[in-house]
């Protein structure tokens, strides 16, 4: 049984970053870059978060919107992930 919450954070790129591909999202996620938590249930009502923040807060996954918010990908938290072909 997972200790994480049922509903994942919804994130977008921070500091004006917009990702064109899922791999670009994963590269920055695994590199502990900041993202903006757009979910009102997020820690402190939103703001900047990174991989370590959501691991500490006990979330089991995050949803990241990219490509001008037209695409979304789910990322499991707590392990390094990558695109598999």
N, C-alpha and C positions, 0 to 999 in steps of 0.2 A: 504494500500500500504506500502510495506516494505521500510525502509530507507537504507537497506543494499545494497551492490553491487550485481550484477547479478552473477559474477564468484567468486567462493569461493577460499580462500587460499588452497594450497596443502601443507600439513605438514607431517613431519616424526618425530620420537622420537629424542629428543636431548640427548647429552652426551652419545652416544652409546646405548641408549635404543632401543630395538626392542620388539614389543608386539606380543604375540602369539594369543591373542583373542581380539575381539571387546570390551569385558567387561574391559579388562586391559587398553585399550586405553581410554575408557570412565572414568574409575577410575582416571587416571592421568589428563585427561582433566578437570574433575570436581574438582580435587585437585589443579588446577592452576599450574601444572608442565609445564616446558618449552618444546616447540617443535621447530623444525627448519622449517621455511617457505622456501619452495623450489621453489615457484612461483616468477618469475621475477617482477610481479606486486605488490608483497607484500611490506609492509612498509619497507623503507630503502633498497629495493632490496633484501629482504630476511633476514636471521638472526634468532635470537631466539625470539619467541613470546609465549604468553600464552593466556588463555581465556580472561583476562582483556584487553590485547592489542587489540585483534580482536573486542571485544565489543566497545572499545573506537574508533577504526578506522571505525566502522559502517558496518562491514561485517555481513551478515545474516547467513552464514554457513561456515564450513571448511570441507575439505576432508583430511582424515588422512590415509596415507599408513602404513601398518604394515605387520608382518609375512614375513620379508625379502623383503618388497615392493611388495609382491604377492597379497595382499588384500587391499581393500580401503573401508572406511566407511565415510558417510556424517554425520556431527554433526551440528545440528542447534545451533546457538550462542544465548546466552542471557538467557538460562534456563538450569537447571540441567537435564541431560538426562541419561537414563540407558537402558539396554537391556530388552526388554519385551519378555515374552515367549508366 
